[in-house]
């Protein structure tokens, strides 16, 4: 039944011969895993089938789906990579091998195991980004079925998910998977806090219902009057993000729930800006709270207009405005409208962004002293509050929050960072330790004989800068 549902799902966007190849992979995997059970007592084949369902929801290509079906056969049965290659082709065998290598090795400590696994994932991603998409789907199904494990094991897997897998999903722009990983991780890591927060949220939703409906209707009426085709959605706040805001910003649950969130989905970029004008005309915008991620997309390709307004009854309203295509990108990121032609990724902007990020990871990996140092760098880079600044030529450089001119210099080029002696921000000489703000124009003053100053390590925030300052000669080479 589950297989039939999958094949029906695939028939909507894959060719008949591709659907048949996925079915062949299932039949082979079922035979390989015959007699094997999951810890829940279910036949083992239910897991790869569920992973394939997750990838099908993302409209992934048939080779990824075949790899999902086969991703545990090398590790858990006597089948070799060569046998998979002969039966299903080299690309599928490489994908299966890449996913298998991420989980198949034992290490001395959990921290070391996590770090080594992530290093392997980085190398696998650099060869084929689909490896990590299969791995994310694999992790998501494991998180959905975590209940059968011991509490200690649940917490360990949840921590790894929150530290590594959810941020990777965010960096690749796969928001739907990221949100589910975070909420499942939160429930497994802090079950009591999760339950209490969920109950408080249910109670708050009842009280908010009328106000949300009133704001929703007023927006729809205005858009209709202006003849703008749009879908208005009231946006659910997610438990993990509420919990993090309460903890990090030391705010009460009520403060966070007093903000009403809406998403307006329109048909064109022009309509995004028209709708913004209309909404600002209806409700008073809060100064300094407007962000234009359409003109300057986030590093993972995310695009949207964000604004905060004071609405009727004095309630605070957060509004996101985006097109249908931007909504798909926000949900599925690099997997949105996935295509493979002649064995090569299409030159899609979002895939190029992901490739640049992965290239940066490889550079960090080469410069890090060991796998634990590499993982520490990556965690810092996975949680950026982005700042967007301009080079003297007008090129936009994206940096994490709290970045300084030194971070900027190294992000442009390692040699520029190593030879930096001073900087001008918006034409004014500025200390190298000063934090940059979005919209600033940054000019680095360099000298050929200059060397990195070890004191810079006290204020730089990017992993690339930290690694290069520690190893200036190797970095410059």
C-alpha positions in Angstrom: 0.0 0.0 0.0 2.8 2.5 1.0 4.6 1.6 -2.2 1.5 2.1 -4.3 1.0 5.6 -2.7 4.7 6.4 -3.5 4.4 5.3 -7.1 1.2 7.3 -7.6 3.0 10.4 -6.1 6.0 9.9 -8.4 3.8 9.5 -11.5 2.8 13.2 -11.2 6.3 14.5 -12.0 8.5 11.6 -13.2 8.5 9.7 -16.5 7.0 6.2 -16.5 10.5 4.5 -17.1 11.9 6.5 -14.1 9.0 5.4 -11.8 9.7 1.8 -12.9 13.4 2.1 -12.0 12.4 3.4 -8.5 10.1 0.4 -8.2 12.9 -2.0 -9.2 15.2 -0.4 -6.5 12.4 -1.0 -3.9 12.0 -4.7 -4.9 15.8 -5.2 -4.6 16.0 -3.4 -1.3 13.0 -5.4 0.1 14.8 -8.7 -0.8 18.1 -7.5 0.7 16.4 -6.5 4.0 14.2 -9.6 4.2 13.9 -10.8 7.8 15.4 -7.6 9.2 13.3 -5.5 11.7 13.6 -2.0 13.0 13.7 -1.5 16.8 9.9 -0.7 16.6 9.4 -4.3 15.3 8.4 -3.1 11.8 10.0 -4.7 8.8 13.2 -2.8 7.9 12.0 -1.9 4.4 9.4 0.5 5.9 12.3 2.9 6.7 13.8 3.3 3.2 10.3 3.5 1.8 9.5 6.4 4.2 12.7 8.2 3.3 11.7 7.9 -0.4 8.3 9.4 0.4 10.0 12.4 2.0 12.1 13.0 -1.1 9.1 12.5 -3.4 7.3 15.3 -1.5 10.4 17.5 -2.4 10.0 16.3 -6.1 13.5 14.9 -6.1 14.8 13.1 -9.2 14.5 9.3 -9.7 18.2 8.6 -8.9 17.8 10.2 -5.4 14.7 8.1 -4.8 16.5 4.9 -5.8 19.4 5.8 -3.5 16.8 6.4 -0.7 15.5 2.8 -1.3 19.0 1.4 -1.3 20.8 3.7 1.3 21.2 1.0 3.9 21.9 -2.1 1.8 25.7 -1.7 1.8 25.8 -1.1 5.5 23.3 -3.7 6.7 23.5 -6.5 4.0 26.2 -8.2 2.0 25.6 -6.1 -1.1 28.6 -4.2 -2.5 28.8 -0.8 -4.3 29.9 -2.7 -7.4 26.8 -4.8 -7.4 24.6 -1.7 -7.1 26.5 0.0 -9.9 26.0 -2.9 -12.2 22.3 -3.2 -11.4 21.3 0.4 -11.1 24.1 2.5 -12.6 27.1 4.4 -11.3 25.4 7.6 -10.2 23.0 5.7 -7.9 25.8 3.6 -6.5 27.9 6.7 -5.7 24.9 8.2 -3.9 24.3 5.1 -1.9 28.0 4.9 -1.1 28.1 8.6 -0.1 25.2 8.2 2.3 26.5 4.9 3.8 29.9 6.4 4.5 28.3 9.1 6.7 27.1 6.5 9.3 29.3 3.5 8.9 32.4 4.2 11.0 32.9 3.9 14.8 35.0 6.6 16.7 36.5 6.9 20.1 34.0 9.5 21.5 30.6 10.8 20.5 32.0 14.3 19.9 34.7 12.9 17.6 32.2 10.7 15.9 29.9 13.6 15.2 32.8 15.8 14.0 34.2 13.0 11.7 30.7 12.3 10.3 30.2 15.9 9.4 33.6 16.0 7.7 32.6 13.0 5.6 29.3 14.7 4.8 31.1 17.8 3.6 33.2 15.8 1.2 30.2 13.8 0.0 28.2 17.0 -0.6 31.1 18.5 -2.6 30.8 15.5 -5.0 27.0 15.4 -5.2 24.7 17.7 -3.2 21.9 15.0 -3.4 23.9 12.9 -0.8 23.0 15.3 1.9 19.3 15.6 0.8 19.0 11.8 1.1 20.7 12.0 4.5 18.4 14.8 5.7 15.3 12.7 4.7 16.9 9.6 6.4 17.4 11.7 9.6 13.9 13.1 9.5 12.3 9.7 9.4 14.6 8.5 12.2 13.4 11.5 14.2 9.8 10.7 13.5 10.3 7.2 14.9 12.6 8.1 17.9 10.1 7.0 20.6 11.2 3.3 20.7 14.8 4.3 21.8 16.1 4.8 25.3 15.8 8.4 26.7 19.6 8.8 26.7 19.9 7.7 23.0 16.9 9.9 22.1 18.6 13.0 23.7 21.9 12.3 22.0 20.3 12.0 18.5 18.1 15.0 19.2 21.1 17.1 20.2 23.0 16.1 17.0 19.9 16.9 15.0 19.6 20.4 16.5 23.3 21.1 16.3 24.0 19.8 12.8 21.1 18.5 10.6 18.5 21.2 11.2 21.1 24.0 10.5 22.2 22.3 7.3 18.6 22.1 6.2 18.3 25.8 6.9 21.6 26.6 5.1 20.3 24.8 2.0 16.9 26.6 2.3 14.9 23.5 3.0 12.6 25.1 5.5 9.9 22.4 5.8 12.4 19.8 6.8 14.3 22.2 9.1 11.2 23.1 11.1 10.1 19.5 11.6 13.7 18.5 12.6 13.8 21.3 15.1 10.4 20.6 16.7 11.0 16.8 16.9 14.5 17.5 18.3 13.0 19.9 20.9 10.4 17.3 21.9 13.0 14.6 22.4 15.6 16.9 24.1 13.3 18.7 26.5 10.0 16.7 26.6 8.5 18.5 29.6 9.3 22.0 28.3 8.0 21.0 24.9 4.7 19.7 26.4 4.2 22.8 28.6 4.9 25.2 25.7 2.6 23.3 23.4 -0.2 23.5 25.9 0.4 27.3 26.5 0.3 27.8 22.7 -3.0 25.9 22.3 -4.6 28.2 25.0 -3.1 31.3 23.4 -4.5 30.3 19.9 -8.1 30.2 21.3 -7.7 33.8 22.6 -6.2 35.1 19.4 -8.7 33.5 17.0 -11.0 36.6 16.5 -8.2 39.1 16.2 -6.3 37.0 13.6 -9.6 36.5 11.6 -10.3 40.3 11.7 -6.8 41.3 10.4 -6.8 38.4 7.9 -10.2 39.7 6.4 -9.1 43.3 6.3 -6.0 42.4 4.3 -8.0 40.2 1.9 -10.6 43.0 1.3 -7.9 45.6 0.6 -6.0 43.3 -1.8 -9.3 42.6 -3.6 -10.1 46.3 -3.9 -6.6 46.9 -5.4 -7.1 43.9 -7.8 -4.0 42.1 -6.5 -4.2 38.4 -6.8 -2.9 37.1 -3.4 -3.3 34.3 -0.8 -3.2 35.5 2.8 -2.1 33.0 5.4 -1.8 33.5 9.2 1.6 32.0 10.0 2.1 29.5 12.8 4.9 30.2 15.2 7.0 27.1 15.8 7.7 25.8 19.3 11.5 25.5 18.9 11.8 29.1 17.7 9.5 30.4 20.5 11.6 28.5 23.0 14.9 29.9 21.6 13.5 33.4 21.6 12.3 33.1 25.2 15.7 31.8 26.3 18.1 34.0 24.2 16.2 37.3 24.4 14.9 36.6 28.0 11.3 37.4 26.9 8.1 35.9 28.3 5.8 33.6 26.3 3.2 36.3 26.2 5.6 38.9 24.7 6.3 36.5 21.8 2.7 35.4 21.3 1.5 39.0 21.3 3.0 39.3 17.8 0.7 38.2 15.0 2.3 36.7 11.9 1.0 36.7 8.3 2.3 35.6 4.9 1.0 37.1 1.7 1.7 35.1 -1.5 1.4 37.0 -4.8 2.0 36.3 -8.5 4.9 38.7 -9.3 7.8 40.6 -7.9 6.1 43.9 -8.8 3.0 42.8 -6.8 5.3 42.1 -3.8 6.3 45.8 -3.7 2.7 47.0 -4.5 1.4 44.8 -1.7 4.0 46.2 0.7 2.8 49.8 -0.1 -0.8 48.8 0.5 0.0 47.1 3.9 2.0 50.1 5.0 -0.9 52.3 4.1 -3.3 50.1 6.1 -1.1 49.8 9.3 1.7 51.9 10.7 5.1 50.3 10.0 7.6 49.9 12.9 10.8 51.9 12.0 13.9 49.8 11.4 11.9 46.6 11.0 11.7 46.4 7.2 13.9 43.8 5.4 14.2 43.4 1.6 15.4 39.8 1.0 14.1 40.1 -2.6 16.7 42.7 -3.7 19.3 41.0 -1.4 18.5 37.3 -1.0 19.8 35.3 2.0 22.8 33.1 1.5 20.5 30.0 1.0 18.5 31.7 -1.8 15.6 32.7 0.4 13.7 35.7 -0.9 10.8 37.7 0.7 9.9 41.1 2.0 9.6 41.3 5.8 7.9 44.1 7.7 6.5 44.7 11.2 3.4 46.9 11.7 1.2 48.1 14.5 -2.3 46.9 13.6 -5.8 47.3 14.8 -6.2 47.1 18.6 -2.5 48.1 18.9 -1.4 44.5 18.1 2.0 43.9 16.5 1.9 42.3 13.1 4.8 40.5 11.3 4.2 40.3 7.5 6.1 38.3 4.9 5.4 39.0 1.2 6.6 36.8 -1.5 5.8 35.2 -4.9 4.6 31.6 -5.4 8.1 30.7 -6.7 9.7 32.3 -3.6 7.3 30.3 -1.4 8.4 27.0 -3.1 12.1 28.0 -2.6 11.4 28.9 1.1 9.9 25.5 1.6 12.2 23.2 -0.4 15.3 25.4 -1.0 17.9 23.7 -3.1 15.4 20.8 -3.8 12.8 23.2 -5.4 12.1 22.2 -9.0 15.1 19.8 -8.9 16.4 18.9 -12.3 19.2 16.8 -13.6 20.1 17.1 -17.3 22.8 15.0 -19.0 24.1 14.0 -15.5 24.8 17.6 -14.5 23.0 20.0 -12.1 21.3 22.8 -13.9 23.0 26.2 -13.3 20.3 27.2 -10.9 21.1 30.2 -8.7 20.3 28.4 -5.5 22.4 25.4 -6.3 25.3 27.8 -7.1 24.9 29.4 -3.6 24.9 25.9 -2.0 28.0 25.0 -4.1 29.8 28.1 -2.8 28.9 27.3 0.8 30.2 23.7 0.4 33.4 25.0 -1.2 33.8 27.3 1.8 33.4 24.2 4.1 36.1 22.4 2.2 38.5 25.3 2.6 37.7 25.3 6.4 38.2 21.6 6.6 41.7 21.9 5.0 42.7 24.7 7.4 41.2 23.2 10.6 43.7 21.4 13.0 41.3 18.5 13.6 37.7 17.4 13.1 36.5 18.9 16.4 38.0 22.3 15.4 36.3 22.0 12.0 32.9 21.2 13.6 33.3 24.2 16.0 33.9 26.5 13.0 31.0 25.0 11.0 28.5 25.5 13.9 29.5 29.1 14.1 28.9 29.4 10.3 25.6 27.6 10.4 23.9 30.1 12.7 24.5 33.5 11.0 22.3 36.5 11.5 23.3 37.9 8.2 24.7 41.4 7.6 24.9 42.6 4.0 27.7 45.1 3.1 29.1 46.5 -0.2 32.6 46.5 -1.7 33.8 49.7 -3.3 32.6 48.3 -6.6 29.1 47.7 -5.4 29.3 43.9 -4.9 27.2 42.6 -2.0 29.1 40.6 0.6 27.1 38.5 3.1 28.6 38.1 6.6 27.3 36.7 9.9 26.0 39.2 12.6 28.8 40.8 14.6 31.2 40.6 11.7 34.1 43.1 11.5 36.1 44.7 8.6 38.7 41.9 9.1 35.9 39.3 8.5 34.9 41.3 5.4 38.5 41.3 4.1 38.9 37.6 4.4 35.6 36.9 2.8 36.7 38.9 -0.2 40.1 37.1 -0.5 42.4 35.5 2.0 45.3 37.6 0.7 43.4 40.8 1.3 42.7 39.7 4.9 46.4 38.8 5.5 47.6 42.2 4.2 44.9 44.4 5.8 46.2 47.4 7.8 43.1 49.7 8.0 39.7 50.2 6.6 37.2 52.9 5.6 33.5 52.4 6.2 31.2 54.7 4.3 34.4 56.8 3.5 35.4 57.2 7.2 38.4 55.5 8.8 37.0 52.9 11.2 38.7 50.6 13.8 39.2 47.1 12.4 37.3 45.7 15.5 34.1 47.6 14.9 31.0 45.6 14.0 29.6 46.1 10.6 26.0 47.0 9.8 23.9 46.1 6.7 24.1 48.6 3.9 27.6 49.9 4.7 30.3 50.4 2.0 33.6 48.8 3.2 37.0 49.6 1.7 40.1 47.7 2.9 43.5 49.4 3.0 46.3 46.9 2.5 50.1 46.7 2.4 52.1 44.0 0.7 54.4 43.4 3.7 51.7 43.3 6.3 51.0 40.2 8.4 47.8 39.1 10.3 47.7 40.3 13.9 47.0 37.5 16.4 44.9 40.0 18.4 42.3 39.9 15.6 41.3 36.5 17.0 39.6 38.5 19.9 37.0 40.0 17.6 36.7 38.1 14.3 33.6 35.8 14.0 34.0 34.0 10.7 35.7 30.6 10.6 37.6 31.5 7.4 39.2 34.6 9.2 40.0 32.6 12.4 41.7 29.8 10.4 43.7 32.2 8.2 44.9 34.3 11.1 46.2 31.1 12.9 47.9 29.9 9.7 48.8 33.0 7.6 51.5 31.4 5.5 49.6 28.3 4.6 46.4 30.3 3.9 48.2 32.7 1.5 49.7 29.9 -0.5 
